[in-house]
Amino acid sequence: MNNSSRSAIIRRRRALVHVVLRDMAETGDTAIPPWWDSDIQREFDGLSGFLAELSRQWWTAYAAHLDALIELGLDDPAQAWTDIAERMPQLRAVLDVYIDESALAEAERRHCDVLRWTTRREPRRAA
């Protein structure tokens, strides 16, 4: 896959996530409505891929914000969580609804490990 096709895929996926989350915010849904199933299947190979993308977006935003707080001398993971939840309420709501999905379990474990290393300032061991 060349870089232009990879970036086109990333743009398409981000656009779909944005539209689905906006639709859900407008309807008040926290579970993904069935009318998005075919688009999600086509673009992400199903719900697992879509949830993995939502998780990636959440943890990227969270890690960046936590890093900014640490730089300011505010080592407060709970504050970072609250701030990002306020900025991305629909995304957080969807992740919370699907928290028991196996697609999210591994990402959650990895990110919690990173958070633990970051806030304790422990050296990270190679995997």
C-alpha positions as a Python dict, from the first residue, in 0.01 Angstrom:
ca = {
    (1, 'M'): (0, 0, 0),
    (2, 'N'): (149, 337, -93),
    (3, 'N'): (139, 643, 130),
    (4, 'S'): (-133, 823, -65),
    (5, 'S'): (-371, 529, -40),
    (6, 'R'): (-293, 490, 332),
    (7, 'S'): (-364, 856, 398),
    (8, 'A'): (-685, 831, 194),
    (9, 'I'): (-798, 539, 411),
    (10, 'I'): (-715, 733, 729),
    (11, 'R'): (-911, 1037, 605),
    (12, 'R'): (-1211, 822, 511),
    (13, 'R'): (-1209, 649, 847),
    (14, 'R'): (-1179, 972, 1044),
    (15, 'A'): (-1461, 1124, 842),
    (16, 'L'): (-1685, 823, 908),
    (17, 'V'): (-1610, 829, 1282),
    (18, 'H'): (-1689, 1201, 1290),
    (19, 'V'): (-2020, 1158, 1106),
    (20, 'V'): (-2130, 858, 1314),
    (21, 'L'): (-2048, 1033, 1643),
    (22, 'R'): (-2220, 1354, 1530),
    (23, 'D'): (-2529, 1155, 1429),
    (24, 'M'): (-2530, 980, 1765),
    (25, 'A'): (-2495, 1310, 1950),
    (26, 'E'): (-2791, 1451, 1758),
    (27, 'T'): (-3009, 1146, 1827),
    (28, 'G'): (-2885, 1094, 2184),
    (29, 'D'): (-2782, 735, 2105),
    (30, 'T'): (-2488, 586, 2292),
    (31, 'A'): (-2508, 249, 2115),
    (32, 'I'): (-2417, 258, 1749),
    (33, 'P'): (-2743, 265, 1547),
    (34, 'P'): (-2791, -23, 1305),
    (35, 'W'): (-2814, 208, 1003),
    (36, 'W'): (-2436, 256, 1031),
    (37, 'D'): (-2360, -118, 1024),
    (38, 'S'): (-2288, -146, 650),
    (39, 'D'): (-2062, 162, 644),
    (40, 'I'): (-1873, 43, 952),
    (41, 'Q'): (-1842, -306, 806),
    (42, 'R'): (-1709, -172, 475),
    (43, 'E'): (-1460, 72, 626),
    (44, 'F'): (-1351, -104, 947),
    (45, 'D'): (-1438, -470, 880),
    (46, 'G'): (-1699, -453, 1153),
    (47, 'L'): (-1768, -317, 1497),
    (48, 'S'): (-1435, -435, 1645),
    (49, 'G'): (-1235, -227, 1400),
    (50, 'F'): (-1457, 75, 1456),
    (51, 'L'): (-1425, 47, 1835),
    (52, 'A'): (-1048, 6, 1802),
    (53, 'E'): (-1038, 334, 1608),
    (54, 'L'): (-1250, 510, 1870),
    (55, 'S'): (-1018, 376, 2140),
    (56, 'R'): (-713, 496, 1947),
    (57, 'Q'): (-860, 845, 1914),
    (58, 'W'): (-953, 859, 2282),
    (59, 'W'): (-617, 741, 2412),
    (60, 'T'): (-425, 968, 2172),
    (61, 'A'): (-616, 1272, 2297),
    (62, 'Y'): (-587, 1161, 2659),
    (63, 'A'): (-213, 1094, 2641),
    (64, 'A'): (-146, 1429, 2475),
    (65, 'H'): (-348, 1614, 2738),
    (66, 'L'): (-190, 1422, 3026),
    (67, 'D'): (152, 1501, 2883),
    (68, 'A'): (61, 1871, 2872),
    (69, 'L'): (-55, 1858, 3235),
    (70, 'I'): (267, 1687, 3340),
    (71, 'E'): (468, 1952, 3159),
    (72, 'L'): (279, 2213, 3363),
    (73, 'G'): (362, 2027, 3684),
    (74, 'L'): (8, 1892, 3728),
    (75, 'D'): (51, 1517, 3748),
    (76, 'D'): (-321, 1441, 3762),
    (77, 'P'): (-446, 1157, 3539),
    (78, 'A'): (-802, 1198, 3673),
    (79, 'Q'): (-810, 1562, 3566),
    (80, 'A'): (-683, 1469, 3221),
    (81, 'W'): (-959, 1207, 3195),
    (82, 'T'): (-1227, 1456, 3300),
    (83, 'D'): (-1101, 1722, 3060),
    (84, 'I'): (-1096, 1489, 2760),
    (85, 'A'): (-1435, 1339, 2852),
    (86, 'E'): (-1575, 1694, 2845),
    (87, 'R'): (-1415, 1760, 2506),
    (88, 'M'): (-1518, 1426, 2355),
    (89, 'P'): (-1839, 1330, 2537),
    (90, 'Q'): (-1997, 1123, 2261),
    (91, 'L'): (-1682, 925, 2195),
    (92, 'R'): (-1641, 854, 2567),
    (93, 'A'): (-2008, 754, 2595),
    (94, 'V'): (-1975, 502, 2311),
    (95, 'L'): (-1659, 351, 2461),
    (96, 'D'): (-1835, 322, 2797),
    (97, 'V'): (-2133, 142, 2640),
    (98, 'Y'): (-1905, -107, 2463),
    (99, 'I'): (-1651, -142, 2747),
    (100, 'D'): (-1699, -521, 2765),
    (101, 'E'): (-1619, -573, 2396),
    (102, 'S'): (-1301, -773, 2347),
    (103, 'A'): (-1180, -519, 2087),
    (104, 'L'): (-1140, -266, 2367),
    (105, 'A'): (-991, -493, 2633),
    (106, 'E'): (-638, -515, 2491),
    (107, 'A'): (-620, -144, 2411),
    (108, 'E'): (-740, -63, 2762),
    (109, 'R'): (-474, -287, 2916),
    (110, 'R'): (-193, -138, 2706),
    (111, 'H'): (-295, 219, 2776),
    (112, 'C'): (-335, 160, 3148),
    (113, 'D'): (18, 19, 3151),
    (114, 'V'): (147, 331, 2977),
    (115, 'L'): (-44, 551, 3221),
    (116, 'R'): (105, 365, 3515),
    (117, 'W'): (459, 407, 3379),
    (118, 'T'): (398, 773, 3299),
    (119, 'T'): (258, 875, 3633),
    (120, 'R'): (511, 675, 3835),
    (121, 'R'): (787, 787, 3606),
    (122, 'E'): (917, 433, 3597),
    (123, 'P'): (1141, 327, 3313),
    (124, 'R'): (941, 136, 3058),
    (125, 'R'): (1069, -212, 2988),
    (126, 'A'): (1091, -332, 2630),
    (127, 'A'): (806, -560, 2534),
}
